Amino acid sequence: MSPLDLTILIAGLLVAGFAKGAAAMGLPLIATPILAGVFGPRLAVVIVTVPIFAANTILILQDWKRLRTLRHLGVLVLLGIAGTAVGSQLLAQLDQRTFALLITAMVAVFLLRGDRLLGDDPTVGRGRVIGPFIALAGGVLQGTTSIASPLVGSYFHALRLPPRDFVLSLAVLFEFNAMTQVVSYGLAGLYTPEAVAYGIAGLVPALVGLAAGIALRGRLDPRRFRQGIVVLIVVSVVNLLRTTFFP
């Protein structure tokens, strides 16, 4: 690895960790394409699971007393796990371009029409139908690419959750998905000594960025937080399309 590659990796993981700390999303979407440029797509997806798991664990521990308020996520968590298990088996087989277009289409629908799709009360009616589908599809995305935040994040954005509930909800869903990834990739023999070593090394810049993002998040009012989520989702999707079609 050249000094330039190392510098890019460290800077990318810092930014990715910062996005994760501020909004509970963005770490794999920012970090995976950067890692893929050095290690290749498949190894990059495996490496990034280590900082993802660590970052979600920290976000949950930071607000663990509020976990009892998220009991309604039980079905979504189970479907996310199922989707991740399926996606992990498809890691080497999936057409990434098709998946990138599907992610973009679903995110666009939720950003432009999310409130109407979910109705006045997202916990009933259409919200109950769409939520499980998003959790399952998000799990498949995380299992194959480690990138589920544009789809899942746009859904929870449409729910208009307060910042703390938004962050904790995503952290819980992504944590269970990440645990499923780790187990599935381990059983498939994807955690080579090289992958584990780079994953552990990536923890340092990612967690430094995470701490900075957490510190900033506490200073944002709910309106600015929601605006920041929209910007992050849009930038994330643009970045996904760029790295997929113009690597």
C-alpha positions in Angstrom: 0.0 0.0 0.0 1.4 3.4 -1.0 1.6 6.4 1.3 -1.1 8.1 -0.8 -3.4 5.1 -0.5 -2.9 5.0 3.3 -3.7 8.8 3.5 -6.9 8.3 1.5 -8.0 5.4 3.6 -7.4 7.2 6.9 -9.1 10.4 5.7 -12.1 8.4 4.3 -12.6 6.5 7.5 -12.4 9.7 9.5 -15.1 11.2 7.4 -17.2 8.0 7.4 -16.9 7.7 11.2 -18.0 11.4 11.6 -21.1 10.8 9.4 -21.9 7.8 11.5 -21.6 9.7 14.8 -23.6 12.6 13.6 -26.4 10.7 11.8 -26.1 7.0 12.6 -25.5 6.3 8.9 -23.0 6.9 6.2 -20.0 4.9 7.5 -20.1 2.0 5.0 -21.4 4.1 2.1 -18.5 6.5 2.4 -15.8 4.0 3.5 -16.7 1.0 1.3 -16.0 2.7 -2.1 -12.8 4.1 -0.8 -11.6 0.7 0.5 -12.7 -0.9 -2.7 -10.4 1.3 -4.7 -7.4 -0.2 -2.8 -8.6 -3.8 -1.8 -11.3 -4.6 -4.4 -15.1 -4.6 -3.7 -15.4 -8.0 -2.0 -12.6 -7.5 0.5 -13.7 -4.0 1.1 -17.2 -5.2 2.2 -15.6 -7.6 4.6 -13.1 -5.2 6.1 -15.7 -2.5 6.7 -17.9 -4.8 8.9 -15.4 -4.4 11.7 -15.7 -0.6 12.2 -19.5 -0.9 11.4 -20.0 -3.3 14.3 -17.9 -1.3 16.7 -19.5 2.0 15.8 -23.1 0.7 16.2 -22.1 -0.9 19.6 -20.9 2.5 20.8 -24.0 4.3 19.7 -26.2 1.8 21.4 -24.3 1.8 24.7 -24.4 5.6 24.6 -28.2 5.6 24.9 -28.9 2.1 26.1 -31.5 3.2 28.7 -33.8 4.2 25.9 -33.8 0.7 24.3 -37.1 -0.2 25.9 -38.8 2.5 23.9 -37.9 0.6 20.7 -39.8 -2.6 21.3 -41.8 -1.9 18.1 -38.7 -2.6 16.1 -38.7 -6.3 16.9 -40.3 -7.4 13.6 -38.0 -5.1 11.6 -34.9 -6.4 13.4 -35.9 -10.0 12.6 -36.6 -9.3 9.0 -33.3 -7.3 8.7 -31.4 -10.3 10.1 -33.1 -12.6 7.6 -32.4 -10.3 4.7 -28.7 -9.9 5.8 -28.3 -13.7 5.9 -29.6 -14.0 2.4 -27.6 -11.0 1.2 -24.4 -12.5 2.7 -24.8 -15.5 0.5 -25.2 -13.4 -2.6 -22.1 -11.3 -2.0 -20.1 -12.7 -4.9 -23.1 -13.1 -7.3 -25.1 -9.9 -7.3 -25.1 -7.3 -10.1 -24.0 -4.2 -8.3 -25.2 -1.8 -11.0 -28.8 -3.2 -10.8 -28.7 -2.9 -7.1 -27.4 0.7 -7.2 -30.3 1.7 -9.4 -32.9 0.0 -7.2 -31.5 1.7 -4.1 -31.6 5.1 -5.9 -35.2 4.5 -7.0 -36.5 3.5 -3.6 -34.6 6.4 -1.9 -36.0 8.9 -4.4 -39.6 7.6 -3.7 -39.2 8.0 0.1 -37.6 11.4 0.0 -40.2 12.8 -2.5 -43.3 10.9 -1.4 -42.4 9.3 1.9 -45.0 11.2 4.0 -47.8 10.3 1.6 -46.7 6.6 1.4 -46.7 6.2 5.1 -49.9 8.2 5.8 -50.6 10.5 8.8 -49.7 7.8 11.3 -46.7 5.7 10.1 -47.3 3.1 12.8 -50.6 1.9 11.2 -51.8 1.0 7.8 -49.3 1.5 5.0 -46.5 2.1 7.4 -46.8 -1.4 8.8 -46.7 -2.9 5.3 -43.8 -0.8 4.0 -41.6 -1.0 7.2 -41.1 -4.7 7.1 -40.3 -4.6 3.3 -37.7 -1.9 3.9 -36.1 -3.9 6.8 -35.9 -7.0 4.7 -34.5 -5.2 1.6 -32.1 -3.2 3.8 -30.8 -6.5 5.3 -30.2 -7.9 1.8 -28.3 -4.7 0.9 -26.2 -4.8 4.0 -25.4 -8.4 3.5 -24.2 -7.9 -0.1 -22.7 -4.4 0.0 -22.7 -3.3 3.7 -24.7 -0.3 2.4 -28.2 -0.1 3.6 -28.4 3.4 5.0 -29.8 5.2 1.9 -32.9 3.0 1.9 -33.4 2.4 5.6 -32.4 5.9 6.6 -34.8 7.5 4.1 -37.6 5.3 5.6 -36.9 6.4 9.2 -36.5 10.0 7.9 -40.1 9.8 6.6 -41.2 8.7 10.1 -40.1 12.1 11.4 -38.4 10.7 14.5 -36.7 12.9 17.0 -32.9 12.9 16.5 -32.1 10.6 19.5 -34.8 8.0 18.4 -33.6 8.2 14.8 -30.0 7.5 15.7 -30.8 4.7 18.2 -33.3 3.0 15.8 -30.8 2.9 13.0 -28.0 1.8 15.3 -30.1 -1.1 16.6 -31.2 -2.3 13.2 -27.7 -2.0 11.7 -26.1 -3.7 14.7 -28.2 -6.9 14.4 -27.5 -6.9 10.6 -23.8 -6.4 11.3 -23.8 -9.4 13.7 -25.4 -11.5 11.1 -22.8 -10.3 8.5 -20.0 -11.2 10.9 -21.3 -14.7 11.5 -22.2 -15.4 7.8 -18.9 -14.1 6.5 -17.0 -16.1 9.2 -18.8 -19.3 8.2 -18.0 -18.5 4.5 -14.3 -18.1 5.4 -14.1 -14.5 4.3 -12.3 -13.3 7.4 -8.8 -13.9 6.2 -5.9 -12.7 8.4 -5.5 -9.8 6.0 -9.1 -8.7 6.2 -9.2 -8.9 10.0 -5.9 -6.9 10.3 -7.1 -4.1 8.1 -10.5 -4.1 9.8 -9.0 -3.7 13.2 -6.6 -1.0 11.9 -9.5 0.9 10.4 -11.1 1.2 13.9 -8.8 4.0 14.9 -9.7 6.7 12.4 -13.3 5.5 12.2 -13.9 5.8 16.0 -12.1 9.2 16.2 -14.5 10.4 13.5 -17.4 8.8 15.3 -16.6 10.7 18.6 -16.4 14.0 16.7 -19.7 13.3 15.0 -21.4 12.4 18.3 -20.2 15.7 19.8 -21.6 17.7 16.9 -24.9 15.9 16.8 -25.8 17.1 20.4 -25.6 20.7 19.2 -28.0 20.3 16.3 -31.7 21.3 16.6 -34.2 18.7 15.2 -35.0 20.8 12.0 -31.3 21.1 11.1 -30.8 17.5 11.9 -33.5 16.4 9.5 -32.0 18.7 6.8 -28.6 17.2 7.4 -30.0 13.7 7.0 -31.5 14.6 3.6 -28.2 16.1 2.4 -26.3 13.0 3.6 -28.8 10.6 1.9 -28.6 12.5 -1.4 -24.8 12.7 -1.3 -24.6 9.0 -0.4 -26.7 8.0 -3.3 -24.8 10.2 -5.7 -21.6 8.7 -4.4 -23.0 5.2 -4.8 -23.9 5.8 -8.4 -20.5 7.4 -9.2 -18.5 4.5 -7.7 -20.8 1.9 -9.3 -20.9 3.2 -12.9 -17.7 5.3 -13.0 -15.1 3.4 -10.8 
